[in-house]
Amino acid sequence: MTKFFIRRTISDPPSPAKDLSILEKCIGKFYSVLTYLIFLMFFILAVVSIFKKPINTGFLQFDSLNKHDPNYYSYKSVITLSTVFFAAIAGGFVAKILRLPLLFGMLISGLILRNFAFWKYSLFVHPSLSNFVRKFGFMVVLLRAGLAVDIGALKRFKWTAIWLAIVPSTVEAIFVMLLGYPWLDLAPVFSFLLG
């Protein structure tokens, strides 16, 4: 048994992850942090060039902005969206360290920003901009999901895919229709539409 174990471990090819030294890993982390800092610098320069307001006049401070300035809510919206963006990146980084999915960390950072009292009342996004960002994010999610579809697998399992596309939503609509009529006093047609 011991001979087999020794022979097996000696014959295994070394994995590339084990060959990396600590210095190479640190250099890789340094380059990723440097990339984020360069991105942040270019983002701030782009925002400054869009609003034509120099950085040394307190661009990133809410108190220095005049509420009667017509661009006040635009400034606040850009600062809020950049705060949310970089908080999502930080949440994804923390989730990666904890060996969780990146999206989980981004969602947790969004929950934190939304539910803490300090951020809840100081962050602001104009409703039209919020609507655009929401629709754009939904479009990106649908595009990524659509581009990740394997056509060969879809052809092999076409009846399963059709069944999963139609049956759950139909069962939900019927269930809501049956419960909407006695509980909410809705007409069956309206409760079916609600489902």
C-alpha positions, 0 to 999 in steps of 0.5 A: 500500500505504501509503495503504491502511494509513493509511486502514485505521488511521484508519477503525478505531474506537478500542478501549475498552481503549486509551482508559483512562488509567493513572490509571483502571487504577490506580483499578480495581486499588485498588478490587479490592484494597480489595474483597479487604481488606473481604472479609478483614475480614468473614471474620475478624469472622465467624470470631471471632463463630463461635468467640467468641474475641477477636482480641487473645488471639492468635487467629491464632497456633498457639502461643497455642492450648491443645492441650487446648482442645476447639476447638483443631482447629476453630481450626486448621481455620478458619485452614488453610482461610482460608490456602488460600483466600487463597493461591488468590486470590493464585495466581489474581492472579499467573496473571492478571498472567502472562496464564495461566488463573486456575485454573492459578494456584490449582492451583499455589498449592495444590501449593506449600502441599501440598508445602513442609515448613513448611506441610505439617506446620503446616496441618490440616483436620479429616477431616469438614470436609475431606470436606465441603469436597471434596464442596461444591467438587465440587458447585460445579464440577458446577453451573457445568458443568451451567449452562454447557451450551448445550441447542441445541448439545447437541441439534445434536450429540446423537450426538457427545455420547452417543458421548463420554459412553459410549465412552471410559469403556467402552474404559477399563474394558475396557482395565483389565479386560484388563490387571488379570487378568494383571498384578494376578491379579484376576478379570475381573469385579473388574478390570472394576469397577476400570476 
